[in-house]
Amino acid sequence: MKKAAAVGLIILLVAAPFGLKPYGIYLLTLWVVMAIAAIGLNLTLGYAGQVSLAQGAFVGIGAYSAALLTTQGWPLWCAFLLATVISLAIGWLLGYPALRVQHHYLAFVTLSFATLVYLVLRNEEWLTKGVYGVSGIPRPTLLGWSTKGPVEFYFFCLGILALVSAATWWLVRSPWGRAFTALRENAIRADSLGVDTRRYTLMAFAFGSAIGGIAGVLYAPLVQFIEPTAFNLNLSLNLLLMVMVGGSGFFLGPFLGAAVSVLLPEWMRFGSEGLYLIFYAVAVMVLMAFCPSGLLGLGQRLFKR
């Protein structure tokens, strides 16, 4: 049953852009990019239990890495490499406060970092061009295959999503992933059983941040113009919403949460006479109030009954 559902989902994702207009393909590609960023946050928050409000900042780091390099003629794979290394290193350093503070205190620490990144992007014009932003970001050409068209770039992003998903699937089922889960459930008990909680806390932040940077590298050529406002706190909160609504700690949670956050409001916008955001907000509040484990958690509860 699960294999049939997975095959059906893959067929749907491959066939979907051929029946959509350019704006629909853009929304579908944006869903792919946001799903990648949410996968990284789900690894940090859902599996390792470390609260982070800085994922949007890492998406911004990746986006500016891609924008500044590709507009100077560098290939996109250099941006992937640079964004991954920078995000991995900063995420590792950001994990150190998690060794001393937890829960809402850690949220304030990561919030401060996100604010710092936003201020750097906005004020350091010599590096980021400040409020003027970076325009004319090209889409890559791979072995003679141009991704300038919306359909081609969608499949390029979908391929990156497949690679990130496969790597994350392997990670969460490896001894590292089991250590992350033990860290989330009870850090003191995990430490007493010999789990190096210090190292795995740093790893959770580093890997989740690196995936956020990868999402940013795809976001820049998708929109082809970036400016600091796109990576303020709202993006981090939106990514947190995706993880929580989809189901924190569920592998498919980021996919479903990104669909709810990116695709559902656009679908509700037609026929709701401008009230779609109110309906959307009320639906999310009701879900979080009665089922904090998200949509997949709700489905799991109903299936058990």
Steps between C-alpha positions, in 0.01 A plus 500: 500500500775743594701412189197552277435839662865599451493399133175690450647812661810483277285463188288797611804722560648409160176553310371807687694779321373394157145593597582833666556854382834675574376642831380159609840351414667779699287418806579130463873577478472728803339211686800282411746763626310563823465124557880468486542780755233344723676161480807665652297658781318172562837331544600756764164544672295191423765232540754659735256719696708820468290815455621727221362826362799552272420272205391793285839661560676195356271510198613861459867402528452242226302738279760777523782250440329394177410855395842654559691214335282426197460867405881512483517202268564222751313170446216411733680197644753741654210674674373164628844422639550844656151519651525148643840563660406841643162382630651182645772695682266772632239241597765310696597818685134587558459164667731595787236713678273193484748325726419747778143620441184324384146562380392867486844623607652323200227648281610850608863419418414381149264795457789735579715327238224530238470872576878540471504334155214721383683815614816390321309432179328838520786726612820355349452638151861430400423130524125450455397824320272573795141600439563522125523123483661278238326462164561307180579174677544238225369148501758227445587297192598141577690301235330697226156480665365850564268552796389849397145384435261457794444128434871425463589687818219323687646160408846621602368599844301177523821305440674687783200430725529129418870500592443691824209272591703186436791630708265599784322162485836326538608736779192464721523119475870489573651490851527878476125529447426271794731714713307810389175337609647401835619858546148628431324257732726538804846653478597396854404138444676498162816634665481231768480235225821621342363729228729797444223758533742790449618377161155400375350834600762678290446257214124556503545875461774461239317255273167684523667834425690355201173375347355848551795645309437256213139617483621859478725419204190382312284791616726767346479382135131418548401860575805652317496801732568496872504766768535482880129523587439156351715344774375677810337330798179435305675233291634321807155505662343375178746209485426422865130500412565253217675256732240527777194480272635213291616305804819562694718189504320335206705448185218619271403785731700772316348397165145526628569811707658680204198412286267643766706817534585564134226341291189504719480882549524551124226245440280661767559846356265426210137510604550622858458873424819603677424312823727204426771608744248514785372151416855373467609646835195362682555154351865499613409615853233232533741234380773605742254521788348154454790315335844644581664211314378642169306352210702179485463457875125547460492244221697256713255539789199446274662195339566342841138555600 
